[in-house]
């Protein structure tokens, strides 16, 4: 998440609030954080104020550098802690906002970019409050973790809260699918009757032993059963495949397996690996230059697409992909961790390319180079 470091005053615990730059609302200020430079006297009623200088006041406020004020937008939702860290939990101008249901997980995927915790305080009440502060016109929200289903039925409370406060928003639920092997739990999700929800589930091989080795648990068949149960209740399903040294060789076979066993899925996405967290720890066993699995990726993508299954490529650089499958690439990396190399500046397709993870600056394809001729290949499909 995007974060700005400041200097806190009179902040002894965390403050959760919605950013206002105008400061015109005289009612319900308790949930708003005023962002204003050159404040002489802090206006009363706000949860806190973010400014650029020290004030003789007992009110809660935080000082940030002048060059940081353009980072804030009306309606952003942030958390300010007692260290002065301002953490953006929702950004009005971002397409990649998500609710972190939990940091716990029942898998230990060897390439997980965000290693799970064993114990934590329940985040549900915090998240319910967070959702209530998010723009009512929001078009899409993610629910992620960790593994969101580990909070049990409280997951459905989050979904219903989104239905109440963001009635137009579609939901992308990232889950390993294991919990949905319990048909009654899948039915409870269906009973939420959300108008636009997709459950995105990772699958890493058509061979159970390989999948299980990657996720660190013997759960392949539970995930498969979970997918069937979700399909029984006509819930929309996406599949995600992270490509690395342990998965790339069987991508065509996995694509064929998906077509024959899960023809009901709405989308299949192939993801380039993010080299942080466990992925960085296990890099020697996982890293392969994306250029070197282009043939397997191309076969898998075209096999699925030619058979009518919506297929996408996430986190990839257009210059590295074969021309035949560039049209399947999507700009998918969250704004706050997206980056480009210096050589990308002169590329004709830079604005259509998703770039690379900031953490992949040290580990990326050696074949990244600017595209200097327009070959009419499409990119970043909707």
Secondary structure as GFF3:
##gff-version 3
##sequence-region A 1 382
A	DSSP	beta_strand	3	5	.	.	.	ID=ss1
A	DSSP	beta_strand	7	9	.	.	.	ID=ss2
A	DSSP	beta_strand	15	20	.	.	.	ID=ss3
A	DSSP	three_ten_helix	29	31	.	.	.	ID=ss4
A	DSSP	beta_strand	32	35	.	.	.	ID=ss5
A	DSSP	beta_strand	48	51	.	.	.	ID=ss6
A	DSSP	beta_strand	61	63	.	.	.	ID=ss7
A	DSSP	three_ten_helix	66	71	.	.	.	ID=ss8
A	DSSP	beta_strand	77	80	.	.	.	ID=ss9
A	DSSP	beta_strand	85	90	.	.	.	ID=ss10
A	DSSP	beta_strand	98	100	.	.	.	ID=ss11
A	DSSP	alpha_helix	124	133	.	.	.	ID=ss12
A	DSSP	beta_strand	140	144	.	.	.	ID=ss13
A	DSSP	three_ten_helix	148	151	.	.	.	ID=ss14
A	DSSP	alpha_helix	154	165	.	.	.	ID=ss15
A	DSSP	beta_strand	170	174	.	.	.	ID=ss16
A	DSSP	three_ten_helix	178	181	.	.	.	ID=ss17
A	DSSP	alpha_helix	183	191	.	.	.	ID=ss18
A	DSSP	beta_strand	197	202	.	.	.	ID=ss19
A	DSSP	alpha_helix	208	215	.	.	.	ID=ss20
A	DSSP	alpha_helix	220	232	.	.	.	ID=ss21
A	DSSP	beta_strand	236	243	.	.	.	ID=ss22
A	DSSP	three_ten_helix	248	250	.	.	.	ID=ss23
A	DSSP	alpha_helix	251	261	.	.	.	ID=ss24
A	DSSP	beta_strand	267	272	.	.	.	ID=ss25
A	DSSP	alpha_helix	278	281	.	.	.	ID=ss26
A	DSSP	alpha_helix	283	286	.	.	.	ID=ss27
A	DSSP	three_ten_helix	290	293	.	.	.	ID=ss28
A	DSSP	alpha_helix	294	306	.	.	.	ID=ss29
A	DSSP	beta_strand	311	314	.	.	.	ID=ss30
A	DSSP	three_ten_helix	323	328	.	.	.	ID=ss31
A	DSSP	beta_strand	329	330	.	.	.	ID=ss32
A	DSSP	three_ten_helix	335	337	.	.	.	ID=ss33
A	DSSP	beta_strand	338	339	.	.	.	ID=ss34
A	DSSP	three_ten_helix	342	346	.	.	.	ID=ss35
A	DSSP	three_ten_helix	350	352	.	.	.	ID=ss36
A	DSSP	beta_strand	356	357	.	.	.	ID=ss37
A	DSSP	three_ten_helix	358	361	.	.	.	ID=ss38
###
